[in-house]
Every structure is written in structure tokens, then in C-alpha cells.
Amino acid sequence: MPIDKKTVTKIAKLSHIALSDAEKESFSNELNGIFKWIEQLGEVNTDNVPMLASVSDISLPWRRDEITDGHYREAILANAPASEYGCFVVPKVISDE
């Protein structure tokens, strides 16, 4: 599917990008080159290639997925003007509306 200046103009408008006519022509050529390269990749025979989750053969160490509070309660509450029962004390807000 060739990309013409009209399509580039539409994409630029949707992206809120101002392009000159020379830039539209340049982007049109660049996009067409990219799509030709993608078509070339589609011609590669990958029938006997195993699927990969990563291109490197490095396995990362796993840790237990445990929910914690971060163990920073005392350090955080030390910065608070007031605290009670391990919580911030804030002024009571009552609205008349």
C-alpha cells in the first residue's frame, strides 16, 4: 500500500503536526521505504525458527510476589505534623453545602 502525500497530510493533521510540501514528500518516501523493508521481512522463511520471548538467553532471578507496606511507616510519619495510631492526623473538613 503506497503512502502518498495525501495520506501523509491526513496523518499530520490527525497528529496536529504542521508539515511543508517538501516534508510531506520526504515522509512519503521514507514511509514507503519502511513498508518495502517490512515486505522483505515477510519473505523470510521462519518455519523452523522457535518462538522467542527474548533475544538473549539470560534468565532473570525471580522474587516472591509479596504485598508489603514498604516498612517505611515510621520514617514517613516522622515528617507529619501529627499522627495517631500509625496514621496522619488531618483537620476535619465539614461543608455547609
C-alpha positions as CSV (number, residue, x, y, z in Angstrom):
1,M,0.0,0.0,0.0
2,P,1.9,3.1,-1.2
3,I,1.7,6.1,1.1
4,D,1.1,9.3,-0.9
5,K,1.3,13.0,0.1
6,K,-2.5,13.0,0.7
7,T,-2.1,10.2,3.3
8,V,0.8,12.0,5.0
9,T,-1.2,15.2,5.1
10,K,-4.1,13.3,6.8
11,I,-1.7,11.7,9.4
12,A,-0.1,15.1,10.0
13,K,-3.5,16.7,10.5
14,L,-4.6,14.0,13.0
15,S,-1.3,14.4,14.8
16,H,-1.5,18.2,14.9
17,I,1.8,18.5,13.1
18,A,2.4,21.2,10.5
19,L,4.4,19.9,7.5
20,S,5.6,21.7,4.4
21,D,5.1,20.2,1.0
22,A,8.8,19.2,0.9
23,E,8.5,17.5,4.3
24,K,5.3,15.7,3.1
25,E,7.2,14.4,0.1
26,S,10.1,13.3,2.2
27,F,8.0,11.5,4.8
28,S,6.0,9.8,2.0
29,N,9.3,8.4,0.5
30,E,10.5,7.4,3.9
31,L,7.3,5.6,4.9
32,N,7.2,3.8,1.5
33,G,10.8,2.6,2.1
34,I,9.9,1.3,5.6
35,F,6.9,-0.6,4.2
36,K,9.1,-2.1,1.4
37,W,11.5,-3.3,4.1
38,I,8.7,-4.8,6.1
39,E,7.5,-6.7,3.0
40,Q,11.0,-8.0,2.6
41,L,10.9,-9.3,6.1
42,G,7.7,-11.1,5.3
43,E,9.5,-13.1,2.7
44,V,11.9,-14.7,5.2
45,N,11.2,-18.4,5.9
46,T,10.7,-18.7,9.6
47,D,9.0,-22.2,9.6
48,N,11.7,-23.9,11.7
49,V,12.6,-21.0,14.0
50,P,11.4,-21.4,17.5
51,M,9.4,-18.6,19.1
52,L,11.3,-16.3,21.4
53,A,10.3,-14.4,24.5
54,S,13.6,-12.6,24.5
55,V,16.5,-12.3,22.1
56,S,19.0,-13.0,24.8
57,D,19.4,-16.3,26.7
58,I,19.6,-14.7,30.1
59,S,17.0,-15.7,32.7
60,L,16.3,-13.1,35.4
61,P,16.0,-14.0,39.0
62,W,12.5,-14.2,40.4
63,R,11.4,-12.9,43.7
64,R,8.3,-13.8,45.7
65,D,5.4,-11.5,44.9
66,E,4.5,-10.4,48.4
67,I,2.4,-7.4,49.3
68,T,4.2,-5.3,51.9
69,D,3.7,-1.8,53.3
70,G,7.3,-1.0,52.4
71,H,8.4,-0.8,56.0
72,Y,8.6,3.0,55.9
73,R,5.7,3.9,58.1
74,E,7.8,5.4,61.0
75,A,10.0,7.3,58.6
76,I,7.0,8.8,56.7
77,L,5.1,9.6,59.9
78,A,8.2,11.3,61.3
79,N,7.6,14.1,58.7
80,A,4.0,14.5,59.6
81,P,2.9,17.4,61.8
82,A,0.7,15.0,63.8
83,S,-0.1,11.3,63.8
84,E,-2.2,8.9,65.8
85,Y,-2.4,5.1,65.7
86,G,0.1,5.0,62.8
87,C,-2.0,7.4,60.6
88,F,-1.8,11.0,59.6
89,V,-3.9,13.4,61.6
90,V,-5.7,15.9,59.3
91,P,-8.1,18.7,60.1
92,K,-11.8,17.8,60.0
93,V,-13.5,19.3,56.9
94,I,-17.2,20.0,57.1
95,S,-19.0,21.5,54.2
96,D,-22.1,23.6,54.7
97,E,-23.4,22.7,51.2
